[in-house]
């Protein structure tokens, strides 16, 4: 799968979870608190946090991400886990981007995805605050 296609799939997956994926398109009041998120949206944000912590250098999963899963049980937990897995799989596919074939697309994919994750779910996140952080 090409880098451009992976980025598009990631954007569609998060948009399908019901959240604006571009901080530029989101106003300052669009961040949803993690306590009011639907299981599907919370799962998507958890998947984004998990995926970015695996793919992006110096990105670490924070306890708030793990706390999301503890809020759900039964069918809601199943929905959460399914959505988290779908998003995390897309992130993991970015690891397969072959820089020898197209180094610019791989770099852009990685930098753009990681940057958006920090903006959306980092300490000052526009979608959900404090799920990940950048630290060396």
C-alpha positions in Angstrom: 0.0 0.0 0.0 1.4 3.4 -0.9 2.2 6.0 1.7 -0.5 8.3 0.3 -3.1 5.6 0.5 -2.1 4.8 4.1 -2.5 8.4 5.1 -5.9 8.5 3.4 -7.0 5.3 5.1 -6.0 6.6 8.5 -7.9 9.9 7.9 -11.0 8.0 6.7 -10.8 5.6 9.7 -10.7 8.4 12.2 -13.4 10.4 10.3 -15.5 7.3 10.3 -15.2 7.2 14.1 -17.1 10.5 14.1 -14.3 13.0 14.8 -12.7 15.8 12.8 -9.2 14.7 12.0 -7.6 18.0 11.0 -6.9 20.4 13.9 -6.9 23.2 11.3 -10.6 22.3 10.6 -11.4 22.1 14.2 -12.3 25.1 16.3 -10.9 25.5 19.8 -14.2 24.2 21.4 -14.4 21.0 19.4 -12.4 18.8 21.7 -14.6 16.2 23.3 -13.8 15.2 26.8 -12.8 11.5 27.1 -15.6 11.0 29.6 -18.3 11.8 27.0 -16.8 9.9 24.1 -18.8 7.1 22.5 -17.1 3.7 22.7 -16.3 3.8 19.0 -14.7 7.3 19.1 -12.8 6.4 22.3 -11.5 3.2 20.7 -10.4 5.2 17.7 -8.5 7.7 19.8 -6.9 4.8 21.8 -5.9 3.1 18.5 -4.4 6.4 17.4 -2.5 6.8 20.7 -1.3 3.2 20.6 -0.3 3.3 16.9 1.5 6.6 17.2 3.4 5.3 20.2 4.6 2.4 18.1 5.4 4.4 15.0 6.5 7.9 16.0 9.9 8.5 17.6 9.7 9.8 21.2 5.9 9.4 21.4 4.8 7.7 24.6 1.4 6.4 25.6 0.1 8.1 28.7 -2.0 6.6 31.5 -5.1 8.6 30.2 -5.1 6.3 27.1 -5.2 3.2 29.3 -7.9 4.8 31.4 -10.2 5.1 28.3 -10.5 1.3 28.1 -11.5 0.9 31.7 -14.6 3.1 31.2 -16.3 0.5 29.0 -17.6 -3.0 29.5 -19.7 -5.6 27.7 -20.7 -4.7 24.2 -19.3 -1.1 24.6 -15.9 -2.6 25.4 -16.1 -4.9 22.3 -16.9 -1.8 20.1 -14.0 0.1 21.7 -11.5 -2.7 21.1 -12.7 -3.3 17.5 -12.3 0.3 16.6 -8.9 0.6 18.4 -7.6 -2.4 16.6 -8.7 -1.1 13.2 -6.9 2.2 13.8 -3.8 0.6 15.3 -3.5 -1.7 12.3 -3.4 1.3 9.9 -0.7 2.8 12.0 1.3 -0.4 12.0 1.1 -0.5 8.2 3.0 2.7 8.0 6.0 0.8 9.4 6.0 -1.1 6.1 6.5 2.0 4.0 9.5 1.3 1.9 11.8 4.3 2.0 13.9 2.9 -0.8 10.9 3.0 -3.1 9.7 6.4 -2.1 11.6 8.1 0.7 9.7 11.4 0.4 6.2 9.8 0.7 7.4 7.7 3.6 8.8 10.7 5.4 5.8 12.8 4.7 3.5 10.1 5.9 5.4 9.6 9.1 5.9 13.3 9.9 2.3 14.2 9.0 0.7 11.4 10.9 2.9 11.9 14.0 2.4 15.7 14.0 -1.4 15.3 13.7 -1.5 12.8 16.5 0.4 15.2 18.8 -2.0 18.0 17.9 -5.1 15.9 18.3 -4.3 13.7 21.3 -1.2 15.2 22.9 -1.0 17.3 26.1 -3.0 20.2 24.5 -5.0 18.0 22.1 -7.8 19.4 20.0 -9.7 16.0 20.0 -8.7 14.4 23.3 -6.0 15.7 25.6 -3.2 13.8 27.2 -3.3 10.4 25.6 0.2 10.7 24.3 3.2 12.9 24.9 6.5 13.7 23.2 9.6 13.0 25.4 13.1 11.8 24.8 
